[in-house]
């Protein structure tokens, strides 16, 4: 599952009417990733709007589906999420959580 805003586009601020331009390198990344994984786009945006953006940017061919629900998946790629590989240390886990910030801020 791959998030749209901040992962595939040049997101800095939410605009309900416009999805920002595609991020440099995103198409190549999706092409490579889709060779080994079935990709699903997830977004809080209207899924029709997101699908139209995928088509406009000629990357719709890499996606199996578009959804606004985070369904069970092996991998989530999201700029507003933190995934911690818990290794038995609660203090380090708390530090990782406290230090998390989106890359574009």
KOLVEXDO-668843 format. One record per residue (C-alpha): z negated, y negated, x negated; residue in three letters. Coordinates in steps of 0.02 Angstrom, whole numbers, always signed. Example, Ala and Ser with C-alpha at 12.3 -4.5 7.8 and 13.67 -1.06 7.14 Angstrom:
BEGIN
PT       z       y       x  loke
PT    -390    +225    -615   ALA
PT    -357     +53    -684   SER
This chain:
BEGIN
PT       z       y       x  loke
PT      +0      +0      +0   UNK
PT     +55    -167     -69   UNK
PT      -4    -336      -6   UNK
PT    +125    -473     +21   UNK
PT     +41    -641     -11   UNK
PT     -12    -664    -191   UNK
PT     +63    -499    -247   UNK
PT    +247    -508    -202   UNK
PT    +263    -695    -169   UNK
PT    +209    -855    -257   UNK
PT     +62    -882    -140   UNK
PT     -63   -1021    -169   UNK
PT    -103   -1077      +9   UNK
PT     -74    -997    +178   UNK
PT     +66   -1070    +283   UNK
PT     +93    -975    +445   UNK
PT    +272   -1039    +459   UNK
PT    +336    -999    +285   UNK
PT    +316    -859    +160   UNK
PT    +333    -923     -19   UNK
PT    +474    -871    -135   UNK
PT    +472    -698    -212   UNK
PT    +371    -683    -372   UNK
PT    +468    -659    -533   UNK
PT    +476    -475    -580   UNK
PT    +425    -412    -407   UNK
PT    +592    -331    -368   UNK
PT    +596    -234    -531   UNK
PT    +414    -183    -508   UNK
PT    +450    -115    -333   UNK
PT    +607     -26    -391   UNK
PT    +509     +65    -526   UNK
PT    +358    +101    -417   UNK
PT    +464    +168    -274   UNK
PT    +534    +304    -386   UNK
PT    +366    +394    -384   UNK
PT    +277    +325    -230   UNK
PT    +312    +293     -46   UNK
PT    +277    +107     -25   UNK
PT    +201     +24    +127   UNK
PT    +185    -164    +140   UNK
PT     +25    -229    +219   UNK
PT      -2    -409    +270   UNK
PT    -104    -516    +387   UNK
PT     +58    -604    +434   UNK
PT    +167    -560    +581   UNK
PT    +251    -397    +531   UNK
PT    +420    -455    +598   UNK
PT    +410    -611    +490   UNK
PT    +361    -505    +338   UNK
PT    +503    -382    +370   UNK
PT    +628    -526    +381   UNK
PT    +562    -591    +214   UNK
PT    +586    -419    +135   UNK
PT    +765    -412    +199   UNK
PT    +802    -591    +141   UNK
PT    +742    -546     -35   UNK
PT    +835    -379     -34   UNK
PT    +678    -277     -64   UNK
PT    +663    -195    +107   UNK
PT    +747     -39     +37   UNK
PT    +590      +0     -64   UNK
PT    +472      +6     +86   UNK
PT    +436    +149    +204   UNK
PT    +343     +38    +327   UNK
PT    +265    -134    +358   UNK
PT     +93    -147    +437   UNK
PT     -54    -264    +461   UNK
PT    -178    -120    +448   UNK
PT    -245     -51    +285   UNK
PT    -216    +133    +315   UNK
PT    -281    +268    +197   UNK
PT    -182    +267     +36   UNK
PT    -194    +328    -142   UNK
PT    -170    +153    -214   UNK
PT    -194     -23    -145   UNK
PT    -116    -170    -237   UNK
PT    -197    -329    -172   UNK
PT    -242    -496    -253   UNK
PT    -395    -518    -142   UNK
PT    -478    -352    -170   UNK
PT    -582    -273    -304   UNK
PT    -581     -89    -341   UNK
PT    -718     -27    -453   UNK
PT    -716    +138    -540   UNK
PT    -901    +173    -518   UNK
PT    -970    +259    -672   UNK
PT   -1151    +273    -623   UNK
PT   -1205     +98    -679   UNK
PT   -1258     -14    -534   UNK
PT   -1291    -165    -645   UNK
PT   -1114    -161    -716   UNK
PT   -1044    -137    -541   UNK
PT   -1139    -292    -480   UNK
PT   -1072    -392    -629   UNK
PT    -894    -338    -590   UNK
PT    -916    -391    -409   UNK
PT    -994    -560    -453   UNK
PT    -857    -599    -580   UNK
PT    -712    -559    -466   UNK
PT    -591    -699    -424   UNK
PT    -409    -704    -370   UNK
PT    -293    -733    -518   UNK
PT    -208    -886    -445   UNK
PT    -367    -992    -428   UNK
